Amino acid sequence: MIRYALHCDNGHDFESWFANSAAFDKQVKRGLVTCPGCGSVKVEKAIMAPRLGRGETAGREPPTPPAPQSAKTPVAMMLPPERELRKKLNELREHITKNADYVGSHFPEQARKIHYGEVEHRSIYGEATPEEAKELHDEGVEFHPLPILPDEFN
């Protein structure tokens, strides 16, 4: 791994890690190296002093690991049965949001009122914190999280 000091055509300085100098050249040529400040793809190596290793290891700092590019997200390739399930989950979410009353952050108190018969039963949806959801569950209030799926083109 090699760390380069870089700058963009707008004068922003930043650093990035690459497998080797050829990897840097290839990524720059393809427009994959962008300035984190302005998003410019016109990026060049800045002048920098090389960091040479010494023979002894006592008192030497360990090498700095590369900065994470971004958090990884679980992904999957789906077969037709999984695609059908995804379609049904989207239909379920759409049905609920079209036919139930949106109560926003008042979901926990509204769900309790319905559960305890204080108001007439009706379908509602809204938001609850994990703590509020746990309290509702502990009280025996029946509710289900709405499925949230990435858009169809991801």
N, C-alpha and C positions, 0 to 999 in steps of 0.2 A: 504494500500500500504506500502511496505517496500523497502528501498533502501539498497543495498548491495555494499560494496567495494569488488571488485573482482580482481583477477590476473590470468594470463594464464601461461602455462608452459614455455613460452619464456620470462617471467619476465615483461610483460606489466601490468600496473595497470589501472583500469577503474571502473566506477560505473554503476549500472543498477537498475531499479525499477521492482518489482514483486508484484503480488497480495498478496502473503504470502510466507512463507518458503517452503510450499509444492509445490507451483507453481514453485519456483526456482528449487527445486530438480527434479521435473518432466521435466522441460525444459532442464536442464543439461543432464539428463539421455537420452533424445531424441536427443541431439546434437544441440539444438536450440539456446543455448547461445554461442556466439562466440566473440572472442577478436576483437575489432574494429581496432586494430593496425596491427594484422597479420592474423586474421581469424581462429586462433586455437580454437578448440572445447574443449580443455583440460583446463577448467576454474574452479577455486575454489574460495570460499569466503576468503577474506583477513581478518586479525584481525582488528576489528574496535570497537570504543567506542559506546555504545548505546546512542541514543538521547532520553532522558526521558522528558516527558512533565511535567510542573509544574502546580500547581493548579491555580495560578493567570495568567491572560491573559495580563495585562498591561505591555508594553515594550517587550513583547515576539514577536519574528519574526513569521510570518505565515509559515506554512509548505511549503516546496519547492514542486511544482507539478512535476510529473514524466516528464522526457524528452520525446518529441515525438519520436516514433520509426522511422517513415517515413511519408512523406506526403501521404495522401490517394488519390487514383485515382478512377475516376468514372468507374464502371464496370456494365455489364449487362448480363443477360442470354437471348439468342435470340431464337426466334421461326423461323420456316422455311422461312417466308417472309423476316425477317430481315437478315437471313443468305444469301438469294438470293440478297438482296440489297448490302450487304457487298461484295459479289462476283462481282457484277456489278461495284461497286466503284473501286475494285482492277483492274478489266479489263479496266476501263476508265483510271486509272493512268498508267497502263502498255502500253495502246495504245498511250497515249500522249508522254510518255517518249521514245517510239520506233519511233514515226513518226514526232515529232516536233523537232525543233532545240533548243538545250540547250544554253542559253545565260548567265547563272550564275547571278552574281550581276548586270549585265548590263540590266536586264529585264526592269526596268522602262524606260530607255531611248530608248531601242529597241521597246517597246510597244508604246511609244509616236510616234516614227518615222513611225511605221506601221499605227497607228491611223490617223495621219495627212497626210498620203500619201507620205511621204518623201522616203520610200522604198517600194518595192513590198510586198504585204500581204503574210504572211506565218505564220504557227503555231510555236510558241515559248514557252519555259518555262524556269523558273529560280527562283531567289529569290528577294524579296523586303521586306523592313522593314515595319512595320505597318504604319509609317508616309508616306513612298513612296506609299503604296497601297491606302491610303486615298487621297493623291494628285491625283493619277491616276483616282480614282473613281470620285473625284470632277471635273476632266477635261472631264469626260464622256468616258474614255477609258474602253472598255469592257474586263474584265479578270475575272478569277475564280481561287480560291485556289485549288491546287491539293489535293485530299483526301489522308490523311496519316492515315493508319490503322496499328494497331499492327499486328505482324506476326500471321499466322493462328493458331499457337499452344498456344496462350495466351488466 
